[in-house]
Amino acid sequence: MHGYGPSEKIFGNAPLHSIQFAENMSSAKSKAVLVIRLAVSLGLIGFLFLEVDWAGLISRFQSVDLYWLGLMLIIPHLNILLSAWKWQRLLKALNISADLGRLVAVYFIGTFFSNFLPSMIGGDIVRVLQLSRNRSETSGVVAATFAERFLGLAALVTFVSLILLHGRVTAIFPVIPRLVAMAVVIYALSLVLVFQEKYLVLLKPFRRLRTVDNLLSWVSSAQRKLFEYKKKKGPVIGAYCMSIGFYLLSMCTVYTAGRSLGIHLDAATVLVVVPLVLFVGLLPISIGGLGLNEGSYVFFLTLFGLSSVEAFSIALLLRARILFTGILGGLIFLLHKERATSPAARPNILLLGDYSGNNAGHNALLSALIDELQSAGPCRLLVPSIKPGLLRRLLGPKENVEVIGIAPWHMSLKFLGLPIWRALKKTHCILLTDNLFYDTGLLNLFKNNLLALLVITAYARGHAKPLVYYNSAVGPVQTALGRWCIRRLAERMNLITLRDEQSKAFLDQIAPGVKSIVTADSAFRVSVDGLTEKTLNHRSLWHRFSSGSPLLGVNLSHHLLQPIHGGVEKALSKSEYIKGVAETFRGLSSGEFGDLVFFVTHDKDRAVTKAVARELGTADQITIVNYEEFLARDIAGLASRLSCFIGTRYHELVMCAASGVPLIGINCGEKIAPLLNSLELPHLVMDRDDFVGIDAGDRLARLIDSAISARDVLKSNVRRMREEAAKGVGLLMERGYVPAKAS
């Protein structure tokens, strides 16, 4: 082997000092290019700011439409999801496995580096470094990343070529056909260079530079991986189609940016301008396209009839969106950690339900579910929530419980998104809880989960993961599509346990032949033992509850003010109904049943509760317990000290029943009457229309007396309901869906 002296390098026989000089020159050149690009970006953006009408610009941003703004923020993140999926398919074609959630996180990180660091540290390089796990896979990752970008460029060239069909464009820009032809030629030559290894010899004279030599070694290795795509045309064609989808979504982003500012862009303008701006953005003369993209939008959009203020406001809003996504990428970069791939010691159980933390009754239900499942055996519970921080705080310390964020900024539309998909992959069993089988707002993914559940359950069935509809209800169902969805979901369940006979009758009607078992709601098993120190230290509140004086608890739902089958709304306005409710409470004999305590157990109930309290005008005698201030078990513990409870929400009534508190249900929906029927107390239901009007106070007083007299009946039936609810977890253990404690 040839030996090299101290003055020579292993990359050739050139003297060390000459190569160092060349590398220093290259470094100096890179710094000079960076300074030039920075100057171009600052110059362009500065020029635009100097020329703009500031008054008009500020006026545009003061009247932003939040609906369209929200869409504008969501669509680009769908684009990231699509790009990550495209990248995953290209990696899979090279036999490189990668979790989609991880690829999305890496894509966000790459976006951060592309936008906030000098361009010499490209986002693609960061993506390759983040994803490469060992040296043997690095070349494949490079090849897949290059192919992804190259196919994206092909899709962009396709769109720019189609612009030639727009006669107005070629009339305004006669140079465009030449530019497109040049782009096509460059693209074709690039294909030849990429897939012909012999052309790399043209760079051989530059191999004395260490960076060039290392680059050629990487390119040669990645090129061999790229050759594999010649035999796998399916993933390549699919990735190209996804790139077309990427640019269509990008056009939608620009359109929604305009609509959010009150600017209506026609389809032709968007289809022409967006590809041109992105095409111009390929020029390496600025940092992250700053200034260049904004200038391009102003230039092209004004030619299509927009004012400079309108065009620049759209460009600025799009830049703000890019910065927002980049910041998200930076946060992910700081928080992102590789997780161990070894199987967990405890099996994961996914609990699906409306657990936002905004409903004290749902929090009590979830707390009871956690306690009963973990008392059955060792398991780890995964709980999706649109407000994970609030839910964690209101649940209190819970071991082996992971709250998963499913808000749009978590890349999720409630149950549809990356967080649920990742949870599904690692879960052992899926429990559908908290009455998910109803069709109100069926097509609204933010309000109804049936369509999302069809996707989730299809995946679960395909991967042999048990599905259980657990201790829940069915209904209301008012549409044919809703009935079909529920029937399909019921047929996919491995086990169905329902909380009341009405739900069973309803399900038997919708899905005949599907077996279900009536148990009871798990919230009957909520713990009411003890209060936390925070509650005991809440002096004004604890003084009221520990004084020994009788207290009358009241929970007023906002549903009281909504029209139900042509009810009281036809006769009374909302303000009149609120006054009527206040008069009903005034109609109770003063002090006979104790001071009023209002329980605000849902975010939407706060307004109606405060309105009634103001009408009563006795703030010194009224206490308001806000669900946001106390843990679920504290709410139940405080409720247990009431002399009677008047409620309008199902799980709040269950929580009080579990505490042994006499209760009255105000029927403003379809859930309250079945609950009181199951407790053998059907006479303790008061219709919403009867809650106001002449003698409403007297009627309520008689019901309170009846409820107090029926305390023993209530307690007896609650014990029965606890036992029935326990059958549900017993069935789970019997079938092996949840682990049983070792004997």
N, C-alpha and C positions, 0 to 999 in steps of 0.2 A: 504494500500500500504506500502510496506517495506520502511523504512527510512534508508538513508545512512548517516553515520557519516562523519566528516571532513577528515578522513583518508581513505575513500573508494570511489570507482568509481561506476557509474551506469552501467558499462559494466560487473560487477561481484563483488565478495566479496574480491578480492585481494587488498592488501594495495596499496595506491596511489604510494608510493615510489618505490615499486617493478615494477609496470607497467611503471612508468616513466623511470626506469632503463632499462627495456626491449625496450622501444621506443628509448631511447638514443643509446642503442646498435644497434638497427635496423638502425638508422640514421648514425651511425659511419660506419656500414657495407656498407651502400649505398655509402657513400663517398669513402670508400676503393675500392669498385667495380668500381666507376667512375674513380678513379686514375689508376686502373689497365687497364681499357679499353682505357683510354687516352694513357697510356704507350704503349699498343699493337699497337694502330693506328700510333703513332709517330714512333715506332720502325720499323713497316713494311714499312711505306712510306719512312722513312730514309734509310732503307736497299736498297730499290729499286732505290732510287736516287743515292746512292753510287755505285751501281753495273752497272748503265746504261751508255751507250756510249753517252756522251753529244753531241758530234759533229753530230752523226747520228740522235739523237733526234731533235736537232735544225734544221737540214736539212729537216726532215719530216714536221715540222710545218711551214717552210718557203715556202713550195710548196702546201699549202692547197687549195683544190678545193672549191671555194665559193658556187657553186651550190649544191654539196653534203653536205657541211657544213650547208647550209640553211635548207635542208631537215632534217638533223640530229637535228636541233633546233626545227623544227615544229612538227615532229612525237611524241616526248614525251609529248607535250602539247595537241596533239590529244588524247594521252593516259589519260591525266588528265580529258579531256572532257568525255571520255568513262567511266572512273572510277566514275566521278560525276553522270553520267547518271545511272550507275549501282546502285550507292548509292540511287539515287532518286527513282528508282523502288522498292528497298527494303524498303525504308521509306514509300512509297505509299502503299505497302502491309500491313503496320501496321497503315494505315489511318493517316499518318503524311505527310502533304503537304509541299513541299519545292521548291522554284524556282530554276531551273537548273543553272541560272547565279550565284545565291548566293552560290550554292553548289560548283561550280567551284572556286569561290573566296575563300571559306572556305578551299577547297582542297589545293589551292596555299598557304594559310596561314599555313596549317598543314605541307606542305613541307618545309616551312621556319623553323619552329620549329624543325622538324626532323633533319635538316641539320646543323643548326647554334646554337642550344642550347643543353645542356647536355641531354643525352638520358632518364633521369628520367622524363623529360617533353616531353612525346611522342607526335608525330604529331596527332595520333588518339585521344588522350585525348583533345588536343587543338581543334580538329574538333568537338568533342562532346560538349565542352564548348561553342564554337562559335555558334553552331547550336541550342542548347537547349534554348528554349524561356521561358519555365516554368517547374516546377518540375514534372508535370504530363506527360510531353513528354520526359523527360530526359531518362527514362528507355527504351523507344522505340528507341530513337536515339542511345543509347548504343547498343541495340540489333541489329539494322540495321548496325551499324558500325562494330560490331563484325562479323556479318554474311558476310559482304562484305569482310573483311580480311580473314575469314575462307574459303570462297569459292575461294578466290584468292590463298590460300595455296593449296586447292584441285586441282586447275588447274596446279599449279607448280608441285605437286606430280605426276600428270598425265604426264606432259612432262618428268620429270625425269624417270618415269617408262618406257616411250617409248624409252628412251635412251638405255635400255637393248637390244632393237632390233638391235642396232648398234654393230656388232661383234667386230669392232676395239676398241670401247670404253671399252667393257668388257675385252678385251685382255690387254689393257693398264692399266685399273683400275679394277682388279678382285674383289676389295672390294665393288664396286658400287652395285651389286645385294643385298648384305647384308645391305648396307645403305638404299637402296630403301625399302627393306622389313621392316627395322626398322621404316622408316618414315611412311609407310602405317599402321603399327601396332600402332604407336603413334597417327596417325591421327584418326584411328578407336577408340582408347581408349578415345581420346579427344571428339569425337562425343558422346560416351556413357556418359562421365562426364557432357557434356554440357546439354544433354537432359534427364538426370536422376537427379532430384533434391535431391534424398536421399543421393547421394554421397557427398553433401555439409556438411553432419554431420561429415565427416572425418576431417574437419577443425575446428570443434567446440573447441578443446583444445586451439586453438590460438586466440579465440575471446577476450581474455583478452587484446590483443593489439588493441588499438583504430582504427588504420589503417586497421587491418584485419577485425574487426567487421564492420566498414563502408563499406569495400570492399564487404563483404559477403552480406550485405543488398542490395547493388547495384546489385551484381550478381544475387541474388534471384529475385529481381524485373525485371531485364533484361531477366532472364531465362524464366520467365512467358511469356514475349513478344516473345522470341525465339520459344516457343512452338507453336505460331500462324503460323509459317512458315510451320509446318507439314501439315496444311490444304491448303496451298497456294504454290503448287509445281511449278506453272508457273513462278512466279517471281524468284524463287530459280534457276530453270533450266536456265532461261534467264540470270541471274547474273553469273552463272557458264560459260555459253558460252561467255559472255562479258569478263570474266577473261581469257579465252583462247585467245580471241582477244587482250587483254592487253599484254600477253606474246609474241604473234606474232609481235605486234608493237614494243615491246622491242627488239626483234631480228632484226627488220628492222632498229632500231636506231643504233645498234652495226654495222650492215652492212654498213649503210651510214657513220658512223664514220670512218670505214676502207676506204671506197671509197674517202672520203674527204681528206684522207692522202695518197691516191694513192695505197692503199692496197686492193687487191681483195680477199674477203673472200668467199669461196664456201658455198652453202646452208647447206651442212651437218655439216660443222664446226660451223656455227652460231646456227643451231638447237640443237647441242650438248653442245656447250660451254656456251651459255647464261643461260639455265636452271641450269647448274651445278654451275655457278658463283652465280646466285641468290639463289640457294639452300645453298651454303656455306655461303652466306651473312646473312642467318638466324641465324647463330651462334652469340650469344650476347657477343662477345669478343672485339668489337671495337666500336667507336663512329660513328654512321651514316654510317657504312661500310667502313670508311676511312682506307686505307691501306689494309684491308682485301679484298675488291673488286678488287683493283688494283693488289694485289698479285695473286689473283685467275685468273684474266685475263691473266697475264703474264705466270702463271704456265700452264693453260690449252691451251692457244693459241700456246705456244712454242711446246707443245706436238703434235700439229696439223701442224707443219712445219713453223710457223712464227718465225722470229728472236726476241730476247728479246727487241730490240729497237722498232720493229713494234708493238709488243704486248703492251709494256708500253706506247707508243704514243697513241694507241687506248684507253687504260685505262685512261690516263690523259685527253684526249679530252672528254671522257664520264664524268669524274669527273668535268671538267669545265662546262659541260652542266648542271649537277646537281646543281652546285653552281649558275649558271645563273638562273635556275628555282627557286632556293631558294631565291635569291635576289628579283625576281619578286614577290614571295610570301610575302617577307618582306615589299615591297612597297605597295602591296595590303593591308597588315595588317595595315600600317600607314594611308592609305587613305580610308580604308573601313569604311563606316558608314551605319547604318540601315536607310533606307528611309521610310518615312511615307507611309502607305498603303491607306490613304484616297484619294478619287478621286480628280484629279486636277481640279481647278476652270476653267481652259481653256482646251478645247479639244486638243489633240495632233494630228498633221498632219505630216506624214513621207514623206520627199522629197527624192526620189531616183534619182541619177544622178551622173555624173562624176565630183564630186566636191572635187578635191584634193587640190585646191588652186594654182595648177601649171599653170592655164590657166586664163588669165585676162578676156577673153570673157566669160568663164563659171562663173567666179566670178561676172561679171556684170549681167549675167542671173540670178544667185542665188540671188543677191541683189535685182533685180527687182521682182523676185518671192516673196521674203520675204516682200517687201513693199506692193505689191498688195494683198497678202493674209491677212496680218495684217491690212491693211486698210479696208478689207471687214468686219472683225469682230474680237473679241478676240479669239486668238488661240496661241498654243505653237508649234513651228516648230522643228522637229527633222531632222538633216542633217548629214547623214553618210559621212565620209571622211577618206581617208588613211593618210592624213596629217592634223589632226584636229587643231594642234597648228598654222600652217601656215594659214589655212583657217580662223580661228578666227581673226588672226592679219590683214589679208587682207580685211576681211569684215568690220572690225571696230566694234564699240559698237552696238550691236543688242539686244534689250530686247526680252525675251521669245523665244530665239533661242538656242537650245542645239545641239552642234556639237559632233557627236558620232564617236569615233575612230574605224576603221575597218581594221587596219593593222594586220599582223600575230601575233604581240605581244599583240594585243587586243583580241586574240583567235578568229580570223576571217580571212577568205580568201575573202576579199572584202564583197560582199553581203551575203556570207555564213558564219555564225558564231554566237557567243553568242550576240554581240552587237545588230545586226539586229533582232535576235529572241526576245530579251528583248524589243526592240523598238516596234516590231509588237504587243506584248502583251498589250501595253499601248496606242497604237495609235487608233485614231478614223477613219482616212482616209489615204490612201496611194496614193501619186501622183508620177507617173513615168514621169520624165522630161528629157530634154537634149538628145533626140535622142538615146534611148536605144534599138530600134528595128533595129539592123543590125547584120550580122553574121561573120564579119571579126574576125579571131582568135577565132572561136566559142568554141573550146574545151579548150582554155586557160582561166581559171577562173580569172586570173589577168588582162586579156585584155578585155574579153567579159562577159556580164552579163546575157545573155539569159537563160542559164541553171539554174543559181541561181534564176532568176525571176520566172521560172516555179515552183520552190519550194516555194518561197515567196507568189506567187499569189494563189497557192493551199491552203496554210495555211490561207490566207486572206479570200478566198471564203468560206472555212470551218468554219470561225468564223464571217461571215457576215460583213466583213470590206470593205467599198467601195474602188474600184480600178479605178483610172483615168489615162489614158495616156494623158498627159496635154501639149498642145501647142507645140508638138514636131514633128519630122520628122520620116520617115520610109526609111530604106535602108542605104547603099547597101546590097542586099541579093543575094548570088551567089550559095548557096547549097540547096539541097532538105531538109536537116535537119534544116537549118536555116529558110526556109519557113514554115516548120511544127511548129517549136517553136513559130514563130511570129503569125501564125494562131491560135495556142492554147492560146497564151497570149491575142490576140485581142478578142477572144471569151469570155475570163474571165473578160474583162474590163466592168465596169458599164457605163463609158463614155470615148469617144475618141475625142480629139480635136487636129487637125493637123495644122502645121504652113504653109503649101503650098499645091497647087493643085497637084503637082507631087507626094507628099507623099500619098494623097488620092487615086490617080489613082493606085499607087503601092499597097496600102493596099487592095483596091477593087479587085485587081488581085490575091493577096495572100489569102485573107479571104473574098470571096464574101458573101454577106449577113450580114456582120458586119457593123453596122452604124457608120459613123464618120462625124465630122463637121470640116470644114476648118475655122480656126481663124487666128492667126499670132503668131510669136515668142514673148514671154514675155519680151525678152531683148529690144524690141522696147520701153518699158516703163521704162527703166533705168533712174535714176535721174542724171542729169548733173548740178544741181544747186549748185554752190559754191564749193570751194576747202578747204581742211583741212589746219590747221595752219602749219602742217609739210611740205606740198607741197609749201605753200606760203613762208616758210623759207628756202626752197631749192634754195639758191641764184643763182647759175650758171644756173640751169634749169629755174627758174622763170624769170630770166633776159631775156633768149632766148624767152620765151613764151609771155612776157609782153612788148616786144620791139616794137610791132606793125608791124614788118617785116613779109612778107609772109613766111609760113613754109609748106613744103611738107612732110607729114607723110608717112612712109613705114613700112609695117609689112611683114617680110619674114619668111615663114614656112619651116621647114625641109622637108616637103613633096615636095618642089621644086626639091630636089635632089634625089627623089625616082622614079624609072621607073614606068610609068603609061601607060599601053597598048602599049608598044613599042615606047614611045615618044622620047624626045630629048636625053635620056641616050644612045641611040644606036650610036649617032654621037659624043657626048661630054662626057668627064669624069666629075666628080663632081667639080674638081678644075677648069676645063675649063668652066663649066657652071657658077661658081661663078665669074670668070673673065668676062664672057659675061654679067652677071647682072650688074657688076660694070661699064662696058663699056656703057650699056644702060643708066645708070644714068648720065654718063659723056656726053652722046649724047644730053641730055637736054640743051637748051640754058642757059648759066651760069647766075644764078640769076633771070631768068624769072619767075620761080614758087616758088622761095624762097629756103632757106637752108633746107637740108635734116634732118629729125628727125626719127630715127629708133625706133619703138616700139617693144621691146621683150616681147611678151605676153604669151609665153609658155616656159617651162624649156628646151624643146628640140630645140627651135629656136635660142638659144643664140649663138651656134657655127657658124651657117650659117650667122647670122647677123654680128658677129665680123669679119668673113672672108671677107664679102663684104666690110665692113668699112675699113679693112686693104688694100684691093685692091684699094679703092678709094684714100687712102693716104691723106685725107683732114680732119684729126681728129678735127682741130680747127673749122671747119664748120659743123661738124656732132654731133648731140646730140643723145644719146641712152637712152630711157626711159625704165627702167627695171620694170616688173610687181611686183617683190618682194619688191620694195621700196615704193609702193603706194597702197592706198585703191582702190577698184574697181571704186568708184565714182570719185576719183582723175584722174584715167586713162581716164575716159569719159570726165571729165572737161578739161583736157589738150588737148584731141583730138578735143574738140569743138573749139579750137583756131587755128586749121590748115586751110590752104587755100584749101587743097585737101588731100585725103588719098588713098594710094595704098595698098590693103590688100589681103592676101592669106587665111585668116581664117574667117569662117562664122560669129561667134559672135563678132569678132572685127569689121567687116564691119557693122553689125547691130548696134553696140555701136556707131560708127561714124555717121551712118545714123540717129540714134536717136538724135545726136547732131547737125544735119543739115549740116554736112560737105560733100561737093562733094566727091564722091568716085569712085574708079575703082577696080574691082575684077579680080585677077589673078586666072584663073581657073586651079587648080592642083588637083581637086577632082570632086565629084559629087554634091556639095552643093552650089557652088558660082553662077552658072548660074541660078538655080531656084530662088535664092534670088534676083538677079538683074531683073529677069523677073517679080517677084511679085512687085517690085518697078517701073515697067514699064520703066526700063533702060537697056534693053538687049544689047544695043550697047556698054555699058561700061564694057563689059567682054573681057579680053585679055587672050588667051590661053597661057599656060606655055611655049610651044614651041616657041611662038612669042615674048616672053619676052627677048630673046637674039637674036643676029644675026645682019646682016646688016640692017640699018634703023630702028632698034628696038627703039632707042631713039626718032626718029621722030614720029613713030607710037604712042609711049607713050605720047609724047607732044600733039599730036592731040586729044588723048583720054582725057587728062587733060583739055584741052580747052572745049571739049564737056561736061565733068562732071561739070565744073564751069558754063557753060551756062545752064545746066539742074538743077541748084540748086532749083529753084521754083518747078519743077516737083518732085524732091526728097522730099522736105518739105511737099508738098501736099500728097504724097503717104505715107510718114511716119505718118502723122496725121491719115490717113485711117488705117494704120497697128496698130497704138496704139488703135484705136477704136475696131478693130477686135480682138486684143489680150485681150482687156477688156471683150469681150464676154465670154471668157473662165472662168474667175472668176465669172462672172454673172451666168453661168450655174452651177458652183459649189455651189453658194449660193441658187440658185433656187431649186436644188435637195437636199439641206441640208447636202452636204458633208463638207462644211466649214460654220462656224457660221456667221450670218449676224448681223451687228450693230443694236442695239435697236433703234427704231425710236423715 
